Amino acid sequence: MFTNLIKTEDLFFVGFYVVKNSQDLELGPYNSSILPTALIEKGKGLCGSCWDQNQVRLENDVTTCNNYIACDLETKSEIVIPIRKDGNVVAVLDIDCIQKNYFTDND
């Protein structure tokens, strides 16, 4: 899936946000040294907009994203992938990297 050779030391956060109700994503299983945002509103940040738009969100420089929710200073790029059941988003997979331009459109 990912075109880069994945190095786990480059990935700062890998986790799921699960649809809690019609307005909120709730933090699910994750791996990171940070304490991430526990609830994200629909349409807010990359995770909330991925859910709202039902499409992959890719940001190769999070400092340029107007709708970004920063949990740390380490993350430089991020990809968020919707997890669907019967066409509806039930969760999103959120992957943060410490390098800019880490992910590609192929990812």
C-alpha positions as CSV (number, residue, x, y, z in Angstrom):
1,M,0.0,0.0,0.0
2,F,2.6,2.5,1.0
3,T,5.2,3.3,-1.7
4,N,7.9,4.4,0.7
5,L,9.9,1.9,2.6
6,I,8.2,2.2,5.9
7,K,10.5,2.8,8.9
8,T,8.7,2.6,12.2
9,E,10.9,5.3,13.7
10,D,9.4,7.7,11.1
11,L,5.8,7.1,12.2
12,F,5.0,9.1,15.3
13,F,1.3,8.0,15.7
14,V,-0.6,5.1,14.2
15,G,-4.1,4.6,15.4
16,F,-7.9,4.5,14.8
17,Y,-10.6,6.9,15.6
18,V,-14.0,5.2,15.8
19,V,-17.4,6.8,15.0
20,K,-19.0,7.3,18.4
21,N,-22.2,9.1,17.3
22,S,-23.4,11.3,14.5
23,Q,-21.0,14.1,15.5
24,D,-17.9,12.6,17.2
25,L,-15.0,10.3,16.5
26,E,-13.6,8.6,19.6
27,L,-10.0,7.5,20.0
28,G,-9.6,3.8,19.5
29,P,-6.5,1.5,19.6
30,Y,-3.3,3.4,18.8
31,N,0.5,3.3,19.2
32,S,2.3,6.5,20.1
33,S,4.3,8.2,22.8
34,I,1.9,11.1,22.9
35,L,-1.6,11.4,24.4
36,P,-3.7,12.2,21.3
37,T,-7.0,14.0,21.2
38,A,-9.7,11.8,22.7
39,L,-12.7,13.2,20.7
40,I,-12.8,14.8,17.3
41,E,-15.9,16.5,15.9
42,K,-17.1,15.7,12.4
43,G,-15.4,18.0,9.9
44,K,-12.7,19.1,12.3
45,G,-9.0,18.3,11.6
46,L,-7.8,15.8,9.1
47,C,-9.6,12.9,10.9
48,G,-12.9,14.7,11.2
49,S,-12.8,15.9,7.6
50,C,-11.9,12.4,6.3
51,W,-15.0,11.1,8.1
52,D,-17.2,14.0,6.9
53,Q,-16.0,13.7,3.2
54,N,-15.7,9.9,3.2
55,Q,-12.3,10.2,1.5
56,V,-8.6,9.8,2.2
57,R,-7.0,13.0,3.5
58,L,-3.3,13.5,2.8
59,E,-1.3,16.4,4.2
60,N,2.4,16.5,3.5
61,D,3.1,19.6,5.6
62,V,0.7,19.9,8.5
63,T,1.9,23.4,9.3
64,T,0.1,24.6,6.1
65,C,-3.2,23.0,6.9
66,N,-5.8,25.4,8.2
67,N,-8.0,22.7,9.7
68,Y,-5.2,20.8,11.5
69,I,-5.5,19.7,15.1
70,A,-2.0,19.6,16.6
71,C,-1.4,17.1,19.4
72,D,2.4,17.4,19.2
73,L,5.2,19.3,17.6
74,E,6.8,16.2,16.0
75,T,4.2,15.4,13.3
76,K,5.1,16.9,9.9
77,S,2.9,14.9,7.5
78,E,-0.2,12.8,7.9
79,I,-2.5,10.4,6.1
80,V,-6.0,9.5,7.2
81,I,-7.9,6.7,5.6
82,P,-11.6,6.0,6.0
83,I,-12.7,2.6,7.2
84,R,-16.1,1.8,5.7
85,K,-18.9,-0.7,6.3
86,D,-21.7,-0.8,3.9
87,G,-20.4,2.5,2.3
88,N,-20.5,4.3,5.7
89,V,-17.4,5.5,7.5
90,V,-17.2,3.6,10.8
91,A,-13.6,4.6,11.7
92,V,-10.6,6.3,10.3
93,L,-7.0,5.1,10.3
94,D,-4.7,8.0,11.2
95,I,-0.9,7.8,10.5
96,D,1.4,10.6,11.4
97,C,5.0,10.9,10.3
98,I,8.0,13.0,11.6
99,Q,9.0,13.8,8.0
100,K,7.4,16.2,5.6
101,N,6.3,14.8,2.2
102,Y,6.4,11.2,3.5
103,F,3.2,10.0,1.9
104,T,2.3,10.0,-1.8
105,D,-0.9,10.0,-3.7
106,N,-0.3,6.3,-4.4
107,D,-0.5,5.7,-0.7
